[in-house]
Amino acid sequence: MTKAIRAADSAGVFGAIFAALCCAGLPLILSVLAAVGLSWIRRDSILMPLMALSLGIALWGFLVGRRLHRSNGPVVLGLVGSAALVAGVVYIHGFPAKQIIWAGAILLVAATIWNIRLRQKCVTTLSVQSKLRFSGPSRS
C-alpha cells in the first residue's frame, strides 16, 4: 500500500472539512484566507466541487482500508459523517447547519482515526505472520 493510498482518507477528510467550514463562514478560516489573498476561494462554485471531490477521496480511502482490515465500521461512520457534512452545507441553514457540519466533521475525523488504527493493527499482524512463515521451524 503506497503512502498516497494510506493518506487518502486523511487528506480527503481534511479537504472536505476545510470546504464545509469555509461555506459555514468560520471566522478563523475566512480571516486566514483573506490575509493570504485567497478570499476568492470562498465561492460555492469552488467549494462545492472541492467538498465533493474530497469526500470521494476520503470514502475511497476508507474502502481501501476496509479491504485490508475487513471492518465496515470506518466506512459506515465515514458515510454518516459525509451525509451530515453535505446536509449541513447544502440543505440546512442557520445555527443548526453549523452544528450538523461540526458533527459531520467529528464523525469523519473519528472514522479516519479508526481506519488508520485498524490498518496499523493489520499491517503489524501481517508482518509478524510473514516473519513466522519465512523463519521456518525453530530448532531446539
Stockholm file with secondary structure:
# STOCKHOLM 1.0

chainA/1-140         MTKAIRAADSAGVFGAIFAALCCAGLPLILSVLAAVGLSWIRRDSILMPLMALSLGIALWGFLVGRRLHRSNGPVVLGLVGSAALVAGVVYIHGFPAKQIIWAGAILLVAATIWNIRLRQKCVTTLSVQSKLRFSGPSRS
#=GR chainA/1-140 SS CCHHHHHHHHHHHHHHHHHHHHHHTCHHHHHHHHHTTCGGGCSHHHHHHHHHHHHHHHHHHHHHHHHHHCCSHHHHHHHHHHHHHHIIIIICCSHHHHHHHHHHHHHHHHHHHHHHHHHHHHHHHHHHHHHHHHHCCCCC
#=GC SS_cons         CCHHHHHHHHHHHHHHHHHHHHHHTCHHHHHHHHHTTCGGGCSHHHHHHHHHHHHHHHHHHHHHHHHHHCCSHHHHHHHHHHHHHHIIIIICCSHHHHHHHHHHHHHHHHHHHHHHHHHHHHHHHHHHHHHHHHHCCCCC
//
